[in-house]
Structure formats: structure tokens, C-alpha cells
Amino acid sequence: MSKNMKHRWHDVIELTALENNWVTRVELGSRKLAIYDTPSGVYASLALCNHGGADLCDGYFDGHVIECPLHQGAFDVRDGKPVSAPATRPMRTFESRVENGMVQVKLKA
């Protein structure tokens, strides 16, 4: 990995500010992210669906699956893989963690 491709952790939201078992929209610089509170932990993705550009934070969220509000394509938030049509490409996900009560995501510097 080149020196320019280092990854950094960024604080995005306090864990207590997340709606329990739901999706929360946050902004980090120019990026709009969706933060998912799931039974197995916190996950993060770009907030816009790669199929129709709709805001995934307005979609239906159940456990580990987010459904796009525009065409009902769905993705597994743990790895971004599409789980129902018309979504066919994985959504962009980011490594996430909780440190000292803050949800953090790892982005390229």
C-alpha cells in the first residue's frame, strides 16, 4: 500500500445518538454515510443507493438488510452484497468500530 493510501479512523456519531436497531444518516466531509445499528454491531455504508441514487436512510431496515426506498433493491449491510433485485452491484461499505462511545469509520486519507 502506498503512503498516500493510508487509512484513518474518523469519529462520526456518538453511539448513544443512534436509533436502536435502525439506520442513521451522518455526514463526514462531503461524504453522506448511513450508520446501521444491528444485533451484531455497527456497520457503515455510503448513504446513496448505487442503483437509483435514493437515500438508503429513508429505506426499510430489518436486522442486517437495508431496502432502497426507490426500487426496493436490498443489501446486506455487513458486506454490502445485494440480496434482492433490482440491486446487482454491492454497495460501498466502510470498516466501522466503536471506541470510547463513538462510532468510527475507516476512510482512505
N, C-alpha and C positions, 0 to 999 in steps of 0.2 A: 504494500500500500504506500502510495507516495505521501510525502509530508503534507501536501495540500488536501489530502483526503481523510485527515484525522476526523474522528467523530467526537462530539461533545454532548454531554447531558445538559438539558435545559429544563428549568422549573417551568411548569405550565399552569398548574392549578393546585390548590390545597385539596388533599384527599377528602376532607370533610365537606368541601363545596360540591362534590359530585353528587348527583341524584342517585340514590341507591338502586343498583341493577338497571341503570339506564345509560343513555349516551348524552355527553355534554360537549358543546362546541367551545373551542378556545382558539385564540389567535396567537401565533408566535412569529413576530415579524410580519412578513407578507403571507405566511402560510396559515390556512384555515384548517384546523385539526378537529377530529372527532375523538373524544376520550370515552372509552367504554368501561363501565363498572360491571364486571361479570362475576359469576360464582367462583371462578378460578383465578381472578386477579384483574388488573387494569391493563387495557390494550389501547393502542392509538393507531389512527389512520388519517389520510387526507380526508377532509370533510366532504369533498365533492365526489359524487359517483363518476367513475370513469366511463360509464356507458352513456348517460344522458346529461351529466353535469348538475344533477339535483343535489341539494344539501342532505347528506345522509343523516344529519342530526334531526331532520324532520321526518325520518322514516320510522318504521316499526322495528323495535329491538326486542329480541327474545333470547335470553341466555348467552349465546355466542354468535348469534346471527343478526345482521342488520339488513333490513329490506329497504331498498330505494323507494322513496315516495312517488317517483315519476312512473317507472315501468315495472315495479315490484321485483326487479332482479335482486338477488340476495348474496351476501358474502359472509364467510366465517371471519370474525374479527381477530381470531388468534393467528391466522396466517394470510388472510386476505383472499383466499381462494373463493371463486364463485360457487354458489351452491344451488342457484336456480336461474333459469333463463329469464330475460334476455342477456344477463351478465355472462360474459365468456372469458374476460381477462381478469386476473387478480387485481384487487385494489391495492394501493400503495399503503403499506403499514410501516410502523416505526417501532423499534425496540422501546419498551417502557418499563418503569420501575417506580416504587415508592420509597423515598428517602426522607427521613425526618418529617413525615407528614405531608410531603409534597410529591405530586405526580410529576415525574420527569420523563422526557423523551430524548432519544439519542438521534441527533441530526448531523449530517456532514457539515463541517465548518465552512 
